[in-house]
Amino acid sequence: MEVLPKYTKKVIFQVGGLSQPLQSRSDLIPIQVLLQVRDHPIQVLLQLGDHSHLGLTVKLTSLIYQKKNSSTFPAINIPIHPFSTLSLHYTLSQSTKTSPCYHLSSSRKMASHIVGYPRMGPKRELKFALESFWDGKSSAEELEKVAADLRVSIWKQMADAGIKYIPSNTFAYYDQVLDTTAMLGAVPPRYNWSGDEIGFETYFSMARGNASVPAMEMTKWFDTNYHFIVPELGPDVKFSYASHKAVNEYKEAKSIGVDTVPVIIGPVTYLLLSKPAKGVEKTFPLLSLLDKILPIYKEVIAELKAAGASWIQFDEPTLVMDLESHQLEAFTKAYAELESSLSGLDVLIETYFADIPGDAFKTLTSLKGVTAFGFDLVRGTKTLNLIKSAFPSGKYLFAGVVDGRNIWANDLDASLVTLKSLEDIVAKDKLVVSTSCSLLHTAVDLVNEPKLDAEIKSWLAFAAQKVVEVNALATALTGQKDEAFFSANAAAQASRKSSPRVNNEAVQKAAAALKGSDHRRATNVTARLDAQQKKLNLPILPTTTIGSFPQTIELRRVRREYKAKKISEEEYVKSIKEEINKVVKLQEELDIDVLVHGEPERNDMVEYFGEQLSGFAFTANGWVQSYGSRCVKPPIIYGDVSRPKPMTVFWSTTAQSMTKRPMKGMLTGPVTILNWSFVRNDQPRFETCYQIALAIKDEVEDLEKAGITVIQIDEAALREGLPLRKAEHAFYLDWAVHSFRITNVGVQDTTQIHTHMCYSNFNDIIHSIIDMDADVITIENSRSDEKLLSVFREGVKYGAGIGPGVYDIHSPRIPSTEEIADRINKMLAVLETNILWVNPDCGLKTRKYTEVKPALQNMVAACKLLRSQLASSK
């Protein structure tokens, strides 16, 4: 927020409906002026008001002295280019007879760039429009209208802020990788696509499945909590240009006067993120399809050029991975093939999320036809050394110095030092200030957080504020530094470093004392499982669910009204108890063996715990897209973490009192809380994780004391925190697995510890999963085409209980008894009967009861069928 002297007020300068702040003396009265933009008259109103600083340099250098009862102002016509940086000058005169003198000038936009922007909207407008459309409550046209309004708003916002290189085609109805699949016409045959321009029916069937066929696999986007739809490819795929979205969105932006940089996932990254389709050999070389997809890319490029595009951005983030020589050669081949098509365009290759390896840097900066390179200089600080030693002359450097993955305000002074050091390597007119990656991974706008603590708020920057930071840095590089803005930023940085609410000496000592022990339970898992079975007396192939049950509109209303203090605590507890009782009775009717309470009191599996831990702050509208319409509201870890009091004991014991069957205590593990939060960046992540582990340890031991004999500590996000470079895996896995063991090291052998993981590639960390030493692990399996089972086929021995998911809960499709039985049989082929559990892939929160009940009925029926078959075969 801009800090203005006390004698000034903010003024709005509107051009074509776009609002910009002006600085003025408080005695300014409203002025009405007629301007002309490209021969179109536009009425412009200058009026007093308190508005956020949007970052465009518009200065009121002096004022007309005019009596406030006067209403006579001359109309003027001044030709200007829309979205220019404007300066409005007045001539001060003490004479009331003097006519106002106006001068309006246009200056070039600063070299600033945004990799991508959140697509859900500041109030999750896209989420609600999507779900309404999926439920048949609104039309395709209504959905398209909401989407178009969001796109226009985003483009105008960036234009208003003075951003020069504004991205288009970063919007998606579900996922940007799925958009690329649609562009290439790579639709799996099971969706019976007709071959025409891909519409909503085919697009959403691929994303979500439909009544007759399952969805495509979904997995994590690199090491983020965003999920993408994995392309299914093979030698027989007939690629065709089947979605003109990239071109259409470029034209859409151009129609409102915004010239954008179309963004497309690069051809090599697309293939490297794909998988062989069902029936295709797992060893099929996906890069062999490069020659088949490049003609489609050429068609897209040709259409963009014809539409007037001058820049194009290819996202190739796989370049930060450990790539083999033939994979790097694919980049060289791809861009050499595209070179002639790209002639006449400035081409940006964008990388992000980590340092780029030296061999990949050399390959990248040698690509033909490429004029600009984008790097993440927040998570990729070592890349600076490569740039300083070997950046090619004459090329643009898009320097990602503003963090796209966190919500902390940029240290503008430090970033400016970094940027100025780059000016010694890159020509001044070739250095562009950028975000480290797409802002998709951060919250949208701090303006929507009026109740957030003022001090903590001053430490933050969401996507809208990061756009301003980018432009402020770009402007400062030209010598037009906004001293007030930089001073306010420096004051906030200092405040955060010195605030007593950040540091807790007792917590720091407790975490430091953890060193020197690996925190393993004293008895091995086989002996523990025997002791637990004697106490629990479960059948073979025991059934359970992952934790959450559907969150109905009524349930959400109760929580919302309680939070707003519209209902009493007594009324709230009564309602939640009734919901728990309903869920318990349903599970008993379904004959599920180990029950859950359904988590009706919880809004989110991380936020719920963060709200009860010290060192956390929460937003009202800090939503971030996870997949499709699913958004999460990550807590903000700003200080040292501890647990003031028990968090779940009351609800778990209440649920256990309603049944004689085992009731799982449900906790979120420390690594998942860490990876699904916006984490403080002033200390190593593992130190924060150990603090959270100690807090969860206290909760586990309180649950055990209260009589809960099965405790699930979810680590859904353990895999996604894995660094992208193999050399860094061991260190991360060591402290992450250690953090999990800390939580349950103190429980008795008869207390069964479960954990759960979902939607990632686990095969490469299976030994670390074993090292977690949980008694039972439930894990995603069905949507990834049972990829998990292959690791057991290859000889990995797993002695603990394991429940690979038997059906995909992220699809509304209800699997049949036979389908589930078939999945269980595949598991029994590689896993011992006495360790196999039967459960869905993930929690049921996002599903409807009309889907959940028949799916669980079929799951239990399949389980009983196999129990019968196993008994008769003895």
BELMORA-V249858 format. One line per field, one symbol per residue. psi: psi as a letter, one per 30 degrees, with the letter a starting at -180 (. if undefined). Layout:
psi=???
//
This chain:
psi=kkjllfgllkkkjkjhgkkkklkllfgklkkkkklkjhgjkkkkkklkljlkjffkjjkjflkkkkkfgkgjkkkljjklkkglkkkjklkkkfkffkkkkkkklkllklilkkellkfflfgheeeeeeeeeeggflleeeeeeeeeeeeeeeeeeeeefgkejkklgfkkfekfeeeeeeefghkkffghkffakkaeeeefeeeflaffllllkklkjbhlgkklkkkjllfgkjkljfkgeeeeeeeeeefggjjljkkkkleeeeeffllklkfkkfgkjefffefffeeeeeeeeeeeeefgkflkkkjiffffljklefeefeeeeefeefeeefkfkkkkjkllflkkleeeeeeefgkkgkfkkkkjgefhfffeeeeffgkkkflkjjjifkkfglgkkkjeeeeeeeeeffffekkeggkkkllfakgfgllekffgiffkkeeeeffljaeeeeeeeeeeeeeefgghkjeeeeeeeeeeeeeeefkffekjeeeeeeeeffkfkfhkkfkleeeeeeeeeeeehlllhkkllfdllkjleeeeeeeeeeeghflleeeeeeeeeeeeeeeeeeeeefhkekllffhffkekfeeeeefgklgklkleghkkkekbfkklikljjfakkljelkefeeeeeeeefflflkkkkjlkleeeeefgljkkgglkefeeeeeeeeeeeeeeeeeefggkfkkkjkhfgeeffklfkeffeeeeeefeeeeeeefgfgllefkkjllkkkiljfefgeeeeeffhlekkkkkeefghheefeeefggkkjflkkikkfljfgkfkjkleeeeeeeeeeefffkkeffklkllealgefllffeeeeeeeeeeeeeeeeeeeeeff.
//
